[in-house]
Amino acid sequence: MKKLIECVPNFSEGRDLGVIKQITDEIEKIDGVKLLDVDPGATTNRTVVTFVGTPDEVIEAAFQAVKKAQELIDMRWHKGDHPRFGATDVCPLVPVSGISMEETAEYARILGRRIGEELGIPIYLYENAATKDKRRNLANCREGEYEGLKDRISSDEWKPDHGPAEFNESVARSGATAVGARDFLIAVNFNLNTTSTRRANAIAFDVREKGRPKRDGHPITGKPILNERGEPVMIPGTLKGTKAIGWFIDEYGIAQVSMNITNLSETPLHIAFDEVCEKAAARGVRVTGMEIVGLVPKKAIVDAGEHYLRKQRRSLGVTEAEKVKIAIRSLGLDDLKPWDPNEKIIEYVLAADEKKAQLVNMTCRGFADETASESPAPGGGSISAYMGALGASLAAMVANLSSHKAGWDERWEEFSDWAVKGQAIKDDLLRLVDEDTEAFNRIMDAFGLPKGTDEEKAARSAAIQEATRFATEVPFRTMERSFDAFEVLRAMAEHGNPNSVSDAGVGALCARSAVMGAYLNVKINAAELKDKTFADDLISRGAEIERLALSSETEILEMVNAKMGS
């Protein structure tokens, strides 16, 4: 698996788009890196940039961006509502795929050392890259912000990990930078129907993990109660893994609760939203929506969509796109400005170029025309996978119609579970549509390898066999997954909405044809394999799946015809 890390630097400039563009241009110059998102904020005077790529390239792009920010941003004149202590305030690295947190933390240390030594910027390593436990918390590193930096960097306790420990002319201009490695952090702002920062702060203190100081007497003006170490005793908030404050945003004319969710498994996005809504309502305030700063993992949005579908007692067996739509509406993500999931969900942004070339993203007419063209791909394997996907889609459709049938309200979850199974089978088979065409292309590429020497001939022959094996395994997986659809189709023919029983029958016809068509591809490709043990085993197992598919089709069609009275 390719190693990928994400970098999310925050620059202390959110108003001059020309300055921001010069910084992001440095990132886009580096091959192997993709700029995903640029999110400036005028009131905070801060821009959150997100880019992803292979580790060495991400480190280079981050260094060049920090260098350009050092040239263009003078912290001596910076004003904004967000806590900050440097031109590049924070520069966290996040593992995306194929890389551990430990490896990512080491890359952060390398980046921090280089920035400190080559650019002369004080560096504090935080989160998983921290050299001292107290420095794991960003708030500790940034305490006192830029205005307190002069005294802090010269102290023994807060001497930077890298870079100068004196407040010289260069440091006065650049400030300090926190470089770290962390898990996905979601920065969100909850929009309130009030202009009161005090009320926003009160709600933030209600929910944030740290909570609020316990006071003697009046909960606001009373004297803080201290423990034996002289530290304030805190009343914890209700949401684990969160940090939050309240503020007023001039550009929107509203107060917000600004929150960082540092542990999505402890506090999912939708749980945070519901809890802030509840605490706000208790104080006579309404949450009108939510802003997400930067990009968000797909799971956070899909999980939110499923959460609100459950609350409505509606089927979860709908498309991912529908779940995302439900989440956007339920969380009010488009309250202040349009929220495009293709630009805000990290997996969608990364897959944008790849999706353009996929067969499954064609129109029905486009796919049929491409199949009918003189090109040998897509061929029977891809068509078989698509027929299987249509069979599973009909199974999910009947399940969803049954879940929403009037008078069957108490059975919604039963049919929702069947619909979820149907959707999962459909999604797998849609992936196999393109995978089958990729298998054909691999064989063509292998046949195109040079064969001028004995070594080249041997390498070509091995590549052809490897590609042929893959081209045999793909349609076999299509057989297996298409056969899985019969379980859902049988349940829908027997127990589903009787008005849609014919759809279950058509689904069975599709699934049977998918199995039989894919089996033809298994047999024709297996015949070219030198590993006859493997080939014979796959053909034997395929024959049994085909036999069971024909039997299942007959059984389901008998049910369907009986229910239709024919």
Secondary structure, 3 states (H helix, E strand, C coil): CCCEEEECCEECCCCCHHHHHHHHHHHHCCCCEEEEEEEEECCCCEEEEEEEECHHHHHHHHHHHHHHHHHHCCHHHCCCCCCCCECEEEEEEEEEECCCHHHHHHHHHHHHHHHHHHHCCCEEEEECCCCCHHHHCHHHHCCCCHHHHHHHCCCCCCCCCECCCCCCHHHHHHECEEEEECCCCEEEEEEECCCCHHHHHHHHHHHCCCCEECEECCCCCCEECECCCCCECEECCCCCCEEEEEEEECCCCEEEEEEEECCCCCCCHHHHHHHHHHHHHHCCCCEEEEEEECCECHHHHHHHHHHHHHHCCCCCCCCHHHHHHHHHHHHCCCCCCCCCHHHHEHHHHHHHHHHHCCHHHCCHHHHHHHHHCCCCCCCHHHHHHHHHHHHHHHHHHHHHHHHCCCCCHHHHHHHHHHHHHHHHHHHHHHHHHHHHHHHHHHHHHHHCCCCCCHHHHHHHHHHHHHHHHHHHHHHHHHHHHHHHHHHHHHHHHHHCCHHHHHHHHHHHHHHHHHHHHHHHHHHHHHCCCCCHHHHHHHHHHHHHHHHHHHHHHHHHHHHHHHHCCC
